[in-house]
Protein backbone atom coordinates (compact mmCIF):
# COMPACT_ATOMS: atom_id res chain seq x y z
CA UNK A 1 0.00 0.00 0.00
CA UNK A 2 1.39 3.41 -1.00
CA UNK A 3 1.77 5.82 1.87
CA UNK A 4 0.39 9.28 1.13
CA UNK A 5 1.59 12.37 2.95
CA UNK A 6 0.87 16.05 2.69
CA UNK A 7 3.60 18.17 1.08
CA UNK A 8 4.14 21.62 2.58
CA UNK A 9 4.85 24.67 0.45
CA UNK A 10 8.44 24.81 1.73
CA UNK A 11 9.39 21.35 0.51
CA UNK A 12 9.04 21.77 -3.27
CA UNK A 13 10.70 25.20 -3.09
CA UNK A 14 13.65 23.73 -1.23
CA UNK A 15 13.95 20.89 -3.73
CA UNK A 16 13.71 23.26 -6.66
CA UNK A 17 16.67 25.35 -5.51
CA UNK A 18 18.78 22.56 -4.02
CA UNK A 19 22.48 23.17 -4.75
CA UNK A 20 24.38 20.39 -6.55
CA UNK A 21 26.73 18.32 -4.42
CA UNK A 22 30.07 16.72 -5.22
CA UNK A 23 29.68 13.19 -6.63
CA UNK A 24 32.72 12.09 -4.61
CA UNK A 25 32.18 13.48 -1.11
CA UNK A 26 28.72 15.02 -1.08
CA UNK A 27 29.91 18.54 -0.23
CA UNK A 28 28.64 21.60 -2.09
CA UNK A 29 29.87 21.48 -5.68
CA UNK A 30 31.61 24.32 -7.52
CA UNK A 31 31.35 22.90 -11.05
CA UNK A 32 29.14 20.64 -13.13
CA UNK A 33 31.09 19.26 -16.10
CA UNK A 34 28.58 18.91 -18.94
CA UNK A 35 31.24 17.24 -21.10
CA UNK A 36 31.94 14.48 -18.54
CA UNK A 37 28.88 14.35 -16.29
CA UNK A 38 31.03 14.90 -13.18
CA UNK A 39 29.97 17.21 -10.35
CA UNK A 40 32.86 18.30 -8.12
CA UNK A 41 33.62 20.38 -5.06
CA UNK A 42 36.70 22.60 -4.91
CA UNK A 43 38.92 19.95 -3.34
CA UNK A 44 38.03 17.22 -5.83
CA UNK A 45 38.20 19.64 -8.76
CA UNK A 46 41.76 20.39 -7.67
CA UNK A 47 42.56 16.67 -7.51
CA UNK A 48 41.04 16.11 -10.96
CA UNK A 49 42.98 18.97 -12.56
CA UNK A 50 46.22 17.94 -10.84
CA UNK A 51 45.82 14.40 -12.20
CA UNK A 52 45.20 15.61 -15.77
CA UNK A 53 48.09 18.08 -15.69
CA UNK A 54 50.39 15.46 -14.20
CA UNK A 55 49.51 13.09 -17.04
CA UNK A 56 50.25 15.79 -19.63
CA UNK A 57 53.55 16.68 -17.97
CA UNK A 58 54.66 13.07 -18.17
CA UNK A 59 53.90 13.11 -21.90
CA UNK A 60 55.29 16.52 -22.74
CA UNK A 61 58.18 17.01 -20.32
CA UNK A 62 61.06 14.61 -20.93
CA UNK A 63 63.41 14.75 -17.94
CA UNK A 64 66.87 13.20 -18.06
CA UNK A 65 68.11 12.37 -14.56
CA UNK A 66 71.70 12.51 -15.79
CA UNK A 67 71.52 16.27 -16.30
CA UNK A 68 69.72 19.30 -14.89
CA UNK A 69 66.66 20.71 -16.67
CA UNK A 70 65.65 24.36 -16.58
CA UNK A 71 61.93 24.99 -17.09
CA UNK A 72 60.98 28.55 -17.99
CA UNK A 73 57.33 29.28 -17.16
CA UNK A 74 55.82 32.29 -18.96
CA UNK A 75 53.49 34.06 -16.52
CA UNK A 76 51.34 37.16 -16.82
CA UNK A 77 49.70 37.63 -13.44
CA UNK A 78 46.47 36.06 -14.71
CA UNK A 79 44.67 32.90 -13.61
CA UNK A 80 46.03 30.52 -16.27
CA UNK A 81 49.72 31.13 -15.68
CA UNK A 82 49.15 31.26 -11.89
CA UNK A 83 47.63 27.76 -11.93
CA UNK A 84 50.28 26.54 -14.39
CA UNK A 85 53.20 27.67 -12.24
CA UNK A 86 51.60 26.40 -9.03
CA UNK A 87 51.02 22.92 -10.48
CA UNK A 88 54.48 22.66 -12.06
CA UNK A 89 56.06 23.56 -8.73
CA UNK A 90 53.80 21.04 -6.99
CA UNK A 91 54.47 18.22 -9.46
CA UNK A 92 58.19 18.56 -10.29
CA UNK A 93 59.47 21.41 -8.14
CA UNK A 94 61.02 19.14 -5.51
CA UNK A 95 63.28 17.36 -7.99
CA UNK A 96 66.94 18.27 -7.54
CA UNK A 97 67.56 18.03 -11.28
CA UNK A 98 64.86 20.60 -12.11
CA UNK A 99 65.21 24.38 -11.96
CA UNK A 100 62.02 26.43 -12.38
CA UNK A 101 62.18 30.08 -13.46
CA UNK A 102 59.13 32.24 -14.09
CA UNK A 103 59.15 35.34 -16.27
CA UNK A 104 56.79 38.11 -17.28
CA UNK A 105 56.91 40.51 -20.24
CA UNK A 106 55.95 44.15 -19.63
CA UNK A 107 54.07 45.28 -22.74
CA UNK A 108 53.83 48.88 -21.56
CA UNK A 109 50.09 49.20 -20.89
CA UNK A 110 49.44 51.79 -18.20
CA UNK A 111 46.90 50.76 -15.57
CA UNK A 112 46.88 47.13 -16.70
CA UNK A 113 50.37 45.67 -16.62
CA UNK A 114 51.64 47.11 -13.28
CA UNK A 115 48.97 45.41 -11.09
CA UNK A 116 49.20 42.14 -13.03
CA UNK A 117 53.00 42.25 -12.77
CA UNK A 118 52.67 42.62 -9.00
CA UNK A 119 50.41 39.54 -8.89
CA UNK A 120 53.09 37.59 -10.78
CA UNK A 121 55.78 38.76 -8.36
CA UNK A 122 53.63 37.89 -5.32
CA UNK A 123 52.94 34.41 -6.70
CA UNK A 124 56.63 33.71 -7.25
CA UNK A 125 57.44 34.89 -3.74
CA UNK A 126 54.74 32.63 -2.30
CA UNK A 127 56.07 29.63 -4.23
CA UNK A 128 59.77 30.44 -3.76
CA UNK A 129 60.34 30.61 -7.53
CA UNK A 130 62.96 32.75 -9.26
CA UNK A 131 61.32 35.64 -11.17
CA UNK A 132 62.68 37.56 -14.15
CA UNK A 133 61.17 40.19 -16.41
CA UNK A 134 61.77 42.18 -19.57
CA UNK A 135 59.90 44.92 -21.38
CA UNK A 136 59.11 45.91 -24.95
CA UNK A 137 61.21 49.01 -24.39
CA UNK A 138 64.29 46.98 -23.42
CA UNK A 139 63.73 44.82 -26.52
CA UNK A 140 63.66 48.00 -28.62
CA UNK A 141 59.96 47.66 -29.46
CA UNK A 142 57.43 50.41 -28.94
CA UNK A 143 55.38 50.06 -25.77
CA UNK A 144 51.77 49.08 -26.49
CA UNK A 145 50.36 52.44 -25.41
CA UNK A 146 52.64 54.02 -28.00
CA UNK A 147 51.77 51.36 -30.60
CA UNK A 148 48.08 52.18 -30.23
CA UNK A 149 48.85 55.87 -30.64
CA UNK A 150 50.72 55.17 -33.87
CA UNK A 151 48.26 52.72 -35.42
CA UNK A 152 46.08 55.34 -37.20
CA UNK A 153 49.19 56.32 -39.21
CA UNK A 154 50.15 52.74 -40.08
CA UNK A 155 47.70 52.24 -42.95
CA UNK A 156 49.07 55.35 -44.63
CA UNK A 157 52.42 53.58 -44.75
CA UNK A 158 51.03 50.15 -45.76
CA UNK A 159 47.33 49.72 -46.55
CA UNK A 160 47.58 45.94 -45.94
CA UNK A 161 48.92 46.33 -42.41
CA UNK A 162 46.79 45.29 -39.46
CA UNK A 163 45.41 48.04 -37.26
CA UNK A 164 44.55 45.66 -34.39
CA UNK A 165 46.82 46.15 -31.34
CA UNK A 166 46.80 42.39 -30.62
CA UNK A 167 48.52 41.67 -33.95
CA UNK A 168 51.57 43.63 -32.85
CA UNK A 169 51.46 42.70 -29.18
CA UNK A 170 51.36 38.97 -29.94
CA UNK A 171 54.46 39.15 -32.13
CA UNK A 172 56.41 41.37 -29.74
CA UNK A 173 55.40 39.37 -26.67
CA UNK A 174 56.54 36.14 -28.29
CA UNK A 175 59.95 37.72 -28.84
CA UNK A 176 59.99 38.80 -25.20
CA UNK A 177 59.19 35.31 -23.94
CA UNK A 178 61.90 33.85 -26.19
CA UNK A 179 64.39 36.40 -24.85
CA UNK A 180 63.58 35.50 -21.24
CA UNK A 181 63.93 31.79 -21.98
CA UNK A 182 67.31 32.43 -23.62
CA UNK A 183 68.40 34.55 -20.64
CA UNK A 184 68.14 31.54 -18.30
CA UNK A 185 69.26 29.03 -20.95
CA UNK A 186 65.93 27.20 -20.64
CA UNK A 187 65.60 23.63 -21.83
CA UNK A 188 61.78 23.81 -21.87
CA UNK A 189 59.27 26.66 -22.08
CA UNK A 190 55.87 26.18 -20.38
CA UNK A 191 52.86 28.21 -21.54
CA UNK A 192 49.48 28.57 -19.83
CA UNK A 193 47.20 27.86 -22.81
CA UNK A 194 43.99 26.22 -21.59
CA UNK A 195 41.47 24.02 -23.43
CA UNK A 196 39.45 27.01 -24.65
CA UNK A 197 42.59 28.72 -25.99
CA UNK A 198 43.66 25.59 -27.85
CA UNK A 199 40.20 24.96 -29.34
CA UNK A 200 39.94 28.58 -30.51
CA UNK A 201 43.33 28.36 -32.21
CA UNK A 202 42.43 25.11 -33.98
CA UNK A 203 39.17 26.60 -35.26
CA UNK A 204 40.95 29.76 -36.43
CA UNK A 205 43.48 27.66 -38.33
CA UNK A 206 40.68 25.63 -39.91
CA UNK A 207 38.86 28.78 -41.00
CA UNK A 208 42.08 30.06 -42.62
CA UNK A 209 42.92 26.69 -44.18
CA UNK A 210 46.27 26.93 -42.41
CA UNK A 211 47.58 23.39 -42.01
CA UNK A 212 51.12 24.54 -41.26
CA UNK A 213 50.05 26.44 -38.15
CA UNK A 214 48.12 23.38 -36.99
CA UNK A 215 51.21 21.22 -37.41
CA UNK A 216 53.24 23.75 -35.42
CA UNK A 217 50.86 23.81 -32.44
CA UNK A 218 52.43 23.10 -29.05
CA UNK A 219 53.40 20.84 -27.42
CA UNK A 220 56.71 20.65 -29.27
CA UNK A 221 58.18 17.73 -27.33
CA UNK A 222 58.68 15.65 -30.49
CA UNK A 223 59.16 18.53 -32.93
CA UNK A 224 61.21 21.38 -31.43
CA UNK A 225 61.86 24.45 -33.56
CA UNK A 226 65.53 25.08 -34.29
CA UNK A 227 66.97 27.70 -31.98
CA UNK A 228 64.13 27.60 -29.44
CA UNK A 229 63.43 25.41 -26.41
CA UNK A 230 60.43 23.12 -26.96
CA UNK A 231 57.14 24.59 -25.72
CA UNK A 232 54.83 22.58 -23.51
CA UNK A 233 51.18 23.30 -22.65
CA UNK A 234 50.24 21.21 -19.59
CA UNK A 235 46.82 22.92 -19.20
CA UNK A 236 45.68 22.07 -22.73
CA UNK A 237 42.84 19.79 -21.54
CA UNK A 238 41.59 22.02 -18.69
CA UNK A 239 38.64 24.36 -19.46
CA UNK A 240 39.14 28.03 -18.69
CA UNK A 241 36.27 28.08 -16.20
CA UNK A 242 37.77 25.25 -14.17
CA UNK A 243 41.16 26.98 -14.08
CA UNK A 244 39.48 30.11 -12.75
CA UNK A 245 37.62 28.09 -10.10
CA UNK A 246 40.84 26.37 -9.03
CA UNK A 247 42.70 29.68 -8.79
CA UNK A 248 39.95 31.04 -6.53
CA UNK A 249 39.82 27.81 -4.51
CA UNK A 250 43.56 28.04 -3.83
CA UNK A 251 43.36 31.83 -3.37
CA UNK A 252 46.19 32.46 -5.80
CA UNK A 253 47.23 36.08 -6.44
CA UNK A 254 45.83 36.90 -9.89
CA UNK A 255 44.79 39.90 -11.92
CA UNK A 256 41.18 39.72 -13.14
CA UNK A 257 41.05 42.57 -15.65
CA UNK A 258 41.05 42.04 -19.43
CA UNK A 259 43.61 43.90 -21.54
CA UNK A 260 42.04 47.25 -22.53
CA UNK A 261 43.17 46.73 -26.14
CA UNK A 262 41.81 43.19 -26.56
CA UNK A 263 38.27 44.16 -27.57
CA UNK A 264 37.64 43.65 -31.28
CA UNK A 265 40.43 41.11 -31.77
CA UNK A 266 39.58 38.24 -34.11
CA UNK A 267 40.18 35.71 -31.35
CA UNK A 268 37.28 37.16 -29.37
CA UNK A 269 34.90 36.15 -32.18
CA UNK A 270 36.24 32.62 -32.14
CA UNK A 271 36.03 32.57 -28.36
CA UNK A 272 32.30 33.26 -28.63
CA UNK A 273 31.93 30.65 -31.38
CA UNK A 274 33.68 27.93 -29.39
CA UNK A 275 31.70 28.79 -26.25
CA UNK A 276 28.41 28.53 -28.13
CA UNK A 277 29.42 25.25 -29.80
CA UNK A 278 30.44 23.82 -26.43
CA UNK A 279 27.13 24.86 -24.91
CA UNK A 280 25.19 23.23 -27.75
CA UNK A 281 27.35 20.09 -27.91
CA UNK A 282 29.41 19.48 -24.73
CA UNK A 283 32.82 18.05 -25.59
CA UNK A 284 33.32 20.16 -28.74
CA UNK A 285 36.47 21.79 -27.34
CA UNK A 286 38.05 18.41 -26.63
CA UNK A 287 37.13 17.20 -30.12
CA UNK A 288 38.76 20.21 -31.81
CA UNK A 289 42.03 19.70 -29.94
CA UNK A 290 41.96 15.92 -30.56
CA UNK A 291 41.45 16.59 -34.26
CA UNK A 292 44.58 18.77 -34.33
CA UNK A 293 46.50 15.99 -32.56
CA UNK A 294 45.25 13.48 -35.14
CA UNK A 295 46.33 15.74 -38.01
CA UNK A 296 49.81 15.98 -36.50
CA UNK A 297 49.93 12.21 -36.05
CA UNK A 298 48.91 11.55 -39.66
CA UNK A 299 51.48 14.06 -40.90
CA UNK A 300 54.21 12.17 -39.05
CA UNK A 301 53.19 8.88 -40.65
CA UNK A 302 53.16 10.23 -44.22
CA UNK A 303 56.41 10.95 -46.05
CA UNK A 304 57.60 14.16 -44.48
CA UNK A 305 57.37 17.14 -46.85
CA UNK A 306 60.59 18.95 -47.55
CA UNK A 307 60.61 21.93 -45.22
CA UNK A 308 63.24 24.60 -45.12
CA UNK A 309 64.78 25.13 -41.69
CA UNK A 310 64.08 28.52 -40.11
CA UNK A 311 66.67 31.12 -41.00
CA UNK A 312 67.97 33.78 -38.66
CA UNK A 313 66.61 37.30 -39.02
CA UNK A 314 69.36 39.45 -40.51
CA UNK A 315 68.38 42.23 -38.11
CA UNK A 316 67.89 40.57 -34.69
CA UNK A 317 68.86 36.91 -35.18
CA UNK A 318 65.45 35.43 -34.27
CA UNK A 319 64.17 32.37 -36.19
CA UNK A 320 62.24 33.40 -39.30
CA UNK A 321 61.12 32.07 -42.66
CA UNK A 322 62.26 35.19 -44.50
CA UNK A 323 65.14 37.63 -44.49
CA UNK A 324 63.68 39.53 -41.55
CA UNK A 325 61.30 38.39 -38.82
CA UNK A 326 57.75 39.60 -38.33
CA UNK A 327 58.72 41.55 -35.21
CA UNK A 328 61.30 43.62 -37.09
CA UNK A 329 58.86 44.19 -39.97
CA UNK A 330 56.21 45.44 -37.53
CA UNK A 331 58.72 47.62 -35.70
CA UNK A 332 59.62 49.28 -39.02
CA UNK A 333 55.95 49.74 -39.81
CA UNK A 334 55.34 51.52 -36.51
CA UNK A 335 58.29 53.85 -36.97
CA UNK A 336 56.13 56.56 -38.48
CA UNK A 337 56.60 60.28 -38.11
CA UNK A 338 53.87 61.58 -35.82
CA UNK A 339 54.83 65.22 -36.27
C-alpha positions as CSV (number, residue, x, y, z in Angstrom):
1,X,0.0,0.0,0.0
2,X,1.4,3.4,-1.0
3,X,1.8,5.8,1.9
4,X,0.4,9.3,1.1
5,X,1.6,12.4,2.9
6,X,0.9,16.0,2.7
7,X,3.6,18.2,1.1
8,X,4.1,21.6,2.6
9,X,4.9,24.7,0.4
10,X,8.4,24.8,1.7
11,X,9.4,21.3,0.5
12,X,9.0,21.8,-3.3
13,X,10.7,25.2,-3.1
14,X,13.6,23.7,-1.2
15,X,13.9,20.9,-3.7
16,X,13.7,23.3,-6.7
17,X,16.7,25.3,-5.5
18,X,18.8,22.6,-4.0
19,X,22.5,23.2,-4.7
20,X,24.4,20.4,-6.5
21,X,26.7,18.3,-4.4
22,X,30.1,16.7,-5.2
23,X,29.7,13.2,-6.6
24,X,32.7,12.1,-4.6
25,X,32.2,13.5,-1.1
26,X,28.7,15.0,-1.1
27,X,29.9,18.5,-0.2
28,X,28.6,21.6,-2.1
29,X,29.9,21.5,-5.7
30,X,31.6,24.3,-7.5
31,X,31.4,22.9,-11.1
32,X,29.1,20.6,-13.1
33,X,31.1,19.3,-16.1
34,X,28.6,18.9,-18.9
35,X,31.2,17.2,-21.1
36,X,31.9,14.5,-18.5
37,X,28.9,14.3,-16.3
38,X,31.0,14.9,-13.2
39,X,30.0,17.2,-10.3
40,X,32.9,18.3,-8.1
41,X,33.6,20.4,-5.1
42,X,36.7,22.6,-4.9
43,X,38.9,19.9,-3.3
44,X,38.0,17.2,-5.8
45,X,38.2,19.6,-8.8
46,X,41.8,20.4,-7.7
47,X,42.6,16.7,-7.5
48,X,41.0,16.1,-11.0
49,X,43.0,19.0,-12.6
50,X,46.2,17.9,-10.8
51,X,45.8,14.4,-12.2
52,X,45.2,15.6,-15.8
53,X,48.1,18.1,-15.7
54,X,50.4,15.5,-14.2
55,X,49.5,13.1,-17.0
56,X,50.3,15.8,-19.6
57,X,53.5,16.7,-18.0
58,X,54.7,13.1,-18.2
59,X,53.9,13.1,-21.9
60,X,55.3,16.5,-22.7
61,X,58.2,17.0,-20.3
62,X,61.1,14.6,-20.9
63,X,63.4,14.7,-17.9
64,X,66.9,13.2,-18.1
65,X,68.1,12.4,-14.6
66,X,71.7,12.5,-15.8
67,X,71.5,16.3,-16.3
68,X,69.7,19.3,-14.9
69,X,66.7,20.7,-16.7
70,X,65.6,24.4,-16.6
71,X,61.9,25.0,-17.1
72,X,61.0,28.5,-18.0
73,X,57.3,29.3,-17.2
74,X,55.8,32.3,-19.0
75,X,53.5,34.1,-16.5
76,X,51.3,37.2,-16.8
77,X,49.7,37.6,-13.4
78,X,46.5,36.1,-14.7
79,X,44.7,32.9,-13.6
80,X,46.0,30.5,-16.3
81,X,49.7,31.1,-15.7
82,X,49.1,31.3,-11.9
83,X,47.6,27.8,-11.9
84,X,50.3,26.5,-14.4
85,X,53.2,27.7,-12.2
86,X,51.6,26.4,-9.0
87,X,51.0,22.9,-10.5
88,X,54.5,22.7,-12.1
89,X,56.1,23.6,-8.7
90,X,53.8,21.0,-7.0
91,X,54.5,18.2,-9.5
92,X,58.2,18.6,-10.3
93,X,59.5,21.4,-8.1
94,X,61.0,19.1,-5.5
95,X,63.3,17.4,-8.0
96,X,66.9,18.3,-7.5
97,X,67.6,18.0,-11.3
98,X,64.9,20.6,-12.1
99,X,65.2,24.4,-12.0
100,X,62.0,26.4,-12.4
101,X,62.2,30.1,-13.5
102,X,59.1,32.2,-14.1
103,X,59.2,35.3,-16.3
104,X,56.8,38.1,-17.3
105,X,56.9,40.5,-20.2
106,X,56.0,44.1,-19.6
107,X,54.1,45.3,-22.7
108,X,53.8,48.9,-21.6
109,X,50.1,49.2,-20.9
110,X,49.4,51.8,-18.2
111,X,46.9,50.8,-15.6
112,X,46.9,47.1,-16.7
113,X,50.4,45.7,-16.6
114,X,51.6,47.1,-13.3
115,X,49.0,45.4,-11.1
116,X,49.2,42.1,-13.0
117,X,53.0,42.2,-12.8
118,X,52.7,42.6,-9.0
119,X,50.4,39.5,-8.9
120,X,53.1,37.6,-10.8
121,X,55.8,38.8,-8.4
122,X,53.6,37.9,-5.3
123,X,52.9,34.4,-6.7
124,X,56.6,33.7,-7.2
125,X,57.4,34.9,-3.7
126,X,54.7,32.6,-2.3
127,X,56.1,29.6,-4.2
128,X,59.8,30.4,-3.8
129,X,60.3,30.6,-7.5
130,X,63.0,32.8,-9.3
131,X,61.3,35.6,-11.2
132,X,62.7,37.6,-14.1
133,X,61.2,40.2,-16.4
134,X,61.8,42.2,-19.6
135,X,59.9,44.9,-21.4
136,X,59.1,45.9,-25.0
137,X,61.2,49.0,-24.4
138,X,64.3,47.0,-23.4
139,X,63.7,44.8,-26.5
140,X,63.7,48.0,-28.6
141,X,60.0,47.7,-29.5
142,X,57.4,50.4,-28.9
143,X,55.4,50.1,-25.8
144,X,51.8,49.1,-26.5
145,X,50.4,52.4,-25.4
146,X,52.6,54.0,-28.0
147,X,51.8,51.4,-30.6
148,X,48.1,52.2,-30.2
149,X,48.9,55.9,-30.6
150,X,50.7,55.2,-33.9
151,X,48.3,52.7,-35.4
152,X,46.1,55.3,-37.2
153,X,49.2,56.3,-39.2
154,X,50.2,52.7,-40.1
155,X,47.7,52.2,-42.9
156,X,49.1,55.3,-44.6
157,X,52.4,53.6,-44.7
158,X,51.0,50.2,-45.8
159,X,47.3,49.7,-46.6
160,X,47.6,45.9,-45.9
161,X,48.9,46.3,-42.4
162,X,46.8,45.3,-39.5
163,X,45.4,48.0,-37.3
164,X,44.5,45.7,-34.4
165,X,46.8,46.1,-31.3
166,X,46.8,42.4,-30.6
167,X,48.5,41.7,-34.0
168,X,51.6,43.6,-32.9
169,X,51.5,42.7,-29.2
170,X,51.4,39.0,-29.9
171,X,54.5,39.1,-32.1
172,X,56.4,41.4,-29.7
173,X,55.4,39.4,-26.7
174,X,56.5,36.1,-28.3
175,X,59.9,37.7,-28.8
176,X,60.0,38.8,-25.2
177,X,59.2,35.3,-23.9
178,X,61.9,33.9,-26.2
179,X,64.4,36.4,-24.9
180,X,63.6,35.5,-21.2
181,X,63.9,31.8,-22.0
182,X,67.3,32.4,-23.6
183,X,68.4,34.5,-20.6
184,X,68.1,31.5,-18.3
185,X,69.3,29.0,-20.9
186,X,65.9,27.2,-20.6
187,X,65.6,23.6,-21.8
188,X,61.8,23.8,-21.9
189,X,59.3,26.7,-22.1
190,X,55.9,26.2,-20.4
191,X,52.9,28.2,-21.5
192,X,49.5,28.6,-19.8
193,X,47.2,27.9,-22.8
194,X,44.0,26.2,-21.6
195,X,41.5,24.0,-23.4
196,X,39.5,27.0,-24.6
197,X,42.6,28.7,-26.0
198,X,43.7,25.6,-27.9
199,X,40.2,25.0,-29.3
200,X,39.9,28.6,-30.5
201,X,43.3,28.4,-32.2
202,X,42.4,25.1,-34.0
203,X,39.2,26.6,-35.3
204,X,40.9,29.8,-36.4
205,X,43.5,27.7,-38.3
206,X,40.7,25.6,-39.9
207,X,38.9,28.8,-41.0
208,X,42.1,30.1,-42.6
209,X,42.9,26.7,-44.2
210,X,46.3,26.9,-42.4
211,X,47.6,23.4,-42.0
212,X,51.1,24.5,-41.3
213,X,50.1,26.4,-38.1
214,X,48.1,23.4,-37.0
215,X,51.2,21.2,-37.4
216,X,53.2,23.7,-35.4
217,X,50.9,23.8,-32.4
218,X,52.4,23.1,-29.1
219,X,53.4,20.8,-27.4
220,X,56.7,20.6,-29.3
221,X,58.2,17.7,-27.3
222,X,58.7,15.6,-30.5
223,X,59.2,18.5,-32.9
224,X,61.2,21.4,-31.4
225,X,61.9,24.5,-33.6
226,X,65.5,25.1,-34.3
227,X,67.0,27.7,-32.0
228,X,64.1,27.6,-29.4
229,X,63.4,25.4,-26.4
230,X,60.4,23.1,-27.0
231,X,57.1,24.6,-25.7
232,X,54.8,22.6,-23.5
233,X,51.2,23.3,-22.7
234,X,50.2,21.2,-19.6
235,X,46.8,22.9,-19.2
236,X,45.7,22.1,-22.7
237,X,42.8,19.8,-21.5
238,X,41.6,22.0,-18.7
239,X,38.6,24.4,-19.5
240,X,39.1,28.0,-18.7
241,X,36.3,28.1,-16.2
242,X,37.8,25.2,-14.2
243,X,41.2,27.0,-14.1
244,X,39.5,30.1,-12.8
245,X,37.6,28.1,-10.1
246,X,40.8,26.4,-9.0
247,X,42.7,29.7,-8.8
248,X,40.0,31.0,-6.5
249,X,39.8,27.8,-4.5
250,X,43.6,28.0,-3.8
251,X,43.4,31.8,-3.4
252,X,46.2,32.5,-5.8
253,X,47.2,36.1,-6.4
254,X,45.8,36.9,-9.9
255,X,44.8,39.9,-11.9
256,X,41.2,39.7,-13.1
257,X,41.1,42.6,-15.6
258,X,41.1,42.0,-19.4
259,X,43.6,43.9,-21.5
260,X,42.0,47.2,-22.5
261,X,43.2,46.7,-26.1
262,X,41.8,43.2,-26.6
263,X,38.3,44.2,-27.6
264,X,37.6,43.7,-31.3
265,X,40.4,41.1,-31.8
266,X,39.6,38.2,-34.1
267,X,40.2,35.7,-31.3
268,X,37.3,37.2,-29.4
269,X,34.9,36.2,-32.2
270,X,36.2,32.6,-32.1
271,X,36.0,32.6,-28.4
272,X,32.3,33.3,-28.6
273,X,31.9,30.6,-31.4
274,X,33.7,27.9,-29.4
275,X,31.7,28.8,-26.3
276,X,28.4,28.5,-28.1
277,X,29.4,25.3,-29.8
278,X,30.4,23.8,-26.4
279,X,27.1,24.9,-24.9
280,X,25.2,23.2,-27.7
281,X,27.4,20.1,-27.9
282,X,29.4,19.5,-24.7
283,X,32.8,18.0,-25.6
284,X,33.3,20.2,-28.7
285,X,36.5,21.8,-27.3
286,X,38.0,18.4,-26.6
287,X,37.1,17.2,-30.1
288,X,38.8,20.2,-31.8
289,X,42.0,19.7,-29.9
290,X,42.0,15.9,-30.6
291,X,41.4,16.6,-34.3
292,X,44.6,18.8,-34.3
293,X,46.5,16.0,-32.6
294,X,45.2,13.5,-35.1
295,X,46.3,15.7,-38.0
296,X,49.8,16.0,-36.5
297,X,49.9,12.2,-36.0
298,X,48.9,11.6,-39.7
299,X,51.5,14.1,-40.9
300,X,54.2,12.2,-39.1
301,X,53.2,8.9,-40.6
302,X,53.2,10.2,-44.2
303,X,56.4,11.0,-46.1
304,X,57.6,14.2,-44.5
305,X,57.4,17.1,-46.9
306,X,60.6,18.9,-47.5
307,X,60.6,21.9,-45.2
308,X,63.2,24.6,-45.1
309,X,64.8,25.1,-41.7
310,X,64.1,28.5,-40.1
311,X,66.7,31.1,-41.0
312,X,68.0,33.8,-38.7
313,X,66.6,37.3,-39.0
314,X,69.4,39.5,-40.5
315,X,68.4,42.2,-38.1
316,X,67.9,40.6,-34.7
317,X,68.9,36.9,-35.2
318,X,65.5,35.4,-34.3
319,X,64.2,32.4,-36.2
320,X,62.2,33.4,-39.3
321,X,61.1,32.1,-42.7
322,X,62.3,35.2,-44.5
323,X,65.1,37.6,-44.5
324,X,63.7,39.5,-41.5
325,X,61.3,38.4,-38.8
326,X,57.7,39.6,-38.3
327,X,58.7,41.6,-35.2
328,X,61.3,43.6,-37.1
329,X,58.9,44.2,-40.0
330,X,56.2,45.4,-37.5
331,X,58.7,47.6,-35.7
332,X,59.6,49.3,-39.0
333,X,55.9,49.7,-39.8
334,X,55.3,51.5,-36.5
335,X,58.3,53.9,-37.0
336,X,56.1,56.6,-38.5
337,X,56.6,60.3,-38.1
338,X,53.9,61.6,-35.8
339,X,54.8,65.2,-36.3
